[in-house]
């Protein structure tokens, strides 16, 4: 399958930097290729040994290190279908936002510019995701647009991650390659998410799910629209995070790989996607992915004193 132009550059960048032998070794390491694929390929066997060495857990420090403030290092990828998604990430402010226009609203639900303007209006101060969501919604309502949108805002201040979301745009946090926290979609019923509507909608900003958690250096944050979560399982996301960290990919490259995986699944009528599994649980006989806009934002959580990290 030909990759969409939004991810082709990222994939070409990866293939130009990572030897084919290493990519084959990675698939063997995660079980998507049999060990026999390394037969008579010393380069693959050598790459596999390197991966296994990198995958060994790092011993915990014997003394407690100073707990420095953390920062985000983010990258994103957007593959449009209806072209109704919007995303925003600002590492200096430590904030990521994704909005998904609902039902042909062409991205006019929560005003896209409002997210960035509210988030960057006061540099150096902690960002409140709920306040960003509320102020962006109020700005949209004042404009009188008859559109609707799901939305999620996640921020990092110090060593605490905070979030506010409405509907099925959401987030996940990974630690040591394992999913540590995942949002729970808000739905009226299957495939009908909560959505903020500028013109007297039933859902209000006060219905947003909010929360916070402590994070550590090395954690990985993924913020995305339902185009990702409907097409890529949690276990597949874990494998993607683990493999990407082992190979030292950048946040943009990880986002591109995730978006491409979701895109391929969305076009496959035979795949057993999270959306098709949920459909069958509701009594609907369905297989295959769900075609939709796909937005993936990946942020590495790192010390403010460090640069790019890898496992």
Residue pairs with C-beta under 8 A, 6 or more apart in sequence:
1 264
1 267
3 11
3 260
3 263
4 79
4 260
4 263
6 77
6 78
6 79
6 80
6 256
6 259
7 77
7 79
7 256
7 259
7 260
7 263
10 77
10 252
10 253
10 255
10 256
10 257
10 260
11 256
11 257
11 260
13 253
14 249
14 253
14 256
14 257
15 23
18 247
19 43
19 47
21 41
21 43
21 44
21 46
21 47
22 47
22 50
22 51
22 247
24 33
24 37
24 38
24 41
24 44
24 47
25 38
25 44
25 45
25 47
25 48
25 50
25 51
26 47
26 51
26 243
26 246
26 247
27 33
27 37
28 34
28 35
28 37
28 38
28 44
28 48
29 48
29 51
29 52
29 55
29 243
29 246
30 239
30 242
30 243
37 44
38 44
38 45
38 48
51 246
54 246
54 311
55 242
55 246
55 311
57 176
67 159
68 303
68 304
68 305
69 158
69 159
69 303
69 304
70 156
70 158
70 159
70 215
70 216
70 217
70 301
70 302
70 303
70 304
71 91
71 94
71 156
71 301
71 302
71 303
71 304
72 89
72 91
72 94
72 96
72 156
72 221
72 299
72 300
72 301
73 91
73 251
73 299
73 300
73 302
73 308
74 89
74 91
74 96
74 251
74 297
74 298
74 299
74 300
75 250
75 251
75 252
75 253
75 254
75 255
75 297
75 298
75 299
76 87
76 89
76 251
76 252
76 255
76 295
76 296
76 297
76 298
77 252
77 255
77 256
77 258
77 259
77 260
77 294
77 295
77 296
78 85
78 87
78 259
78 293
78 294
78 295
78 296
79 227
79 259
79 260
79 262
79 263
79 293
79 294
79 295
80 293
81 227
81 266
81 291
81 292
81 293
81 294
82 101
82 104
82 106
82 292
82 293
83 106
83 107
83 293
84 100
84 101
84 102
84 104
84 105
84 106
84 107
84 293
85 98
85 99
85 100
85 101
85 107
85 225
85 227
85 293
85 294
85 295
86 98
86 99
86 100
86 101
86 107
86 110
86 112
86 115
86 295
87 96
87 97
87 98
87 99
87 223
87 225
87 295
87 297
88 95
88 96
88 97
88 98
88 112
88 115
88 116
88 119
89 95
89 96
89 97
89 223
89 297
89 299
90 96
90 116
90 119
90 120
91 299
92 123
93 119
93 120
93 123
93 127
93 155
94 127
94 155
94 156
94 157
95 119
95 127
95 129
95 132
95 153
95 154
95 155
95 156
96 153
96 154
96 155
96 221
96 223
96 297
96 299
97 115
97 119
97 132
97 151
97 152
97 153
97 154
97 223
98 151
98 152
98 169
98 223
98 224
98 225
98 295
98 297
99 107
99 109
99 110
99 112
99 115
99 149
99 150
99 151
99 152
99 169
100 109
100 149
100 150
100 151
100 167
100 168
100 169
100 225
100 226
100 227
100 293
100 295
101 107
101 108
101 109
101 147
101 148
101 149
102 109
102 147
102 148
102 149
102 150
102 167
102 193
102 195
103 148
105 146
105 147
105 148
105 149
106 147
107 147
107 149
108 140
108 145
108 147
108 149
109 140
109 147
109 148
109 149
109 150
109 151
109 195
109 196
109 197
109 198
110 133
110 136
110 137
110 140
110 149
110 151
110 196
111 136
111 139
111 140
111 143
111 145
114 135
114 136
114 139
114 140
115 132
115 136
115 153
118 131
118 132
118 135
118 136
118 139
119 127
119 132
126 155
126 157
126 158
127 155
127 157
128 155
128 162
129 153
129 154
129 155
129 162
129 163
129 164
129 210
130 153
130 164
130 205
130 208
130 210
132 153
132 155
132 164
133 151
133 153
133 164
133 165
133 166
133 205
133 208
134 205
136 151
137 196
137 198
137 205
140 147
140 196
140 198
141 198
141 199
143 198
144 198
144 199
145 198
145 199
146 197
146 198
146 199
147 197
147 198
148 195
148 196
148 197
148 198
148 201
149 167
149 195
149 196
150 165
150 166
150 167
150 168
150 169
150 193
150 194
150 195
150 196
150 225
150 226
151 165
151 166
151 167
151 169
151 196
152 163
152 164
152 165
152 166
152 169
152 170
152 171
152 183
152 223
153 163
153 164
153 165
154 161
154 162
154 163
154 171
154 221
154 223
155 161
155 162
155 163
156 162
156 215
156 221
156 299
156 301
159 214
159 215
159 216
160 212
160 213
160 214
160 215
161 173
161 212
161 213
161 214
161 215
161 221
161 301
162 210
162 211
162 212
163 171
163 183
163 209
163 210
163 211
163 212
164 208
164 209
164 210
165 171
165 183
165 186
165 208
165 209
166 186
166 194
166 195
166 196
166 203
166 205
166 207
166 208
166 209
167 185
167 186
167 187
167 193
167 194
167 195
167 196
167 203
168 185
168 186
168 187
168 193
168 225
168 226
168 229
169 224
169 225
169 226
170 182
170 183
170 184
170 185
170 223
170 224
170 226
170 229
171 182
171 183
171 221
171 222
171 223
171 224
172 179
172 181
172 182
172 183
172 221
172 222
172 234
172 237
173 179
173 180
173 181
173 182
173 213
173 215
173 219
173 220
173 221
173 222
174 180
174 219
174 220
174 221
174 222
174 237
174 238
174 241
175 216
175 218
175 219
175 220
176 218
176 311
177 238
177 241
177 242
177 245
177 311
178 238
179 234
179 237
179 238
180 219
181 213
182 234
183 209
184 209
185 193
185 226
185 229
186 193
186 194
186 207
186 209
187 193
187 194
188 194
190 278
190 279
190 282
191 279
193 226
194 203
194 207
195 201
195 203
196 203
196 204
196 205
197 203
215 221
215 301
216 301
217 301
217 302
217 303
217 306
217 309
218 301
218 302
218 309
218 311
219 301
220 241
220 245
220 254
220 298
220 299
220 300
220 301
221 298
221 299
221 300
221 301
222 228
222 237
222 241
222 258
222 296
222 297
222 298
222 299
223 297
223 299
224 258
224 294
224 295
224 296
224 297
225 292
225 293
225 294
225 295
226 292
227 262
227 266
227 290
227 292
227 293
227 294
227 295
228 258
228 259
228 262
228 294
228 295
228 296
229 274
230 262
230 266
230 273
230 274
230 275
230 289
230 290
230 292
231 261
231 262
231 263
231 265
231 266
231 273
231 274
231 275
231 289
231 290
231 292
231 294
232 240
232 258
232 261
232 262
232 265
232 273
232 274
233 273
233 274
236 261
237 258
240 254
240 257
240 258
240 261
241 254
242 311
244 253
244 254
244 257
245 310
245 311
246 310
246 311
248 310
249 257
250 308
251 298
251 299
251 300
252 298
254 298
255 296
255 297
255 298
256 296
258 296
258 298
259 294
259 295
259 296
262 289
262 294
262 296
263 294
265 271
265 273
265 289
266 273
266 289
266 290
266 291
266 292
266 294
267 289
267 291
268 288
268 289
269 287
269 288
270 287
270 288
271 287
271 288
271 289
272 287
273 288
273 289
273 290
275 286
275 289
275 290
276 286
276 287
276 288
276 289
276 290
279 286
280 286
300 308
300 309
302 308
302 309
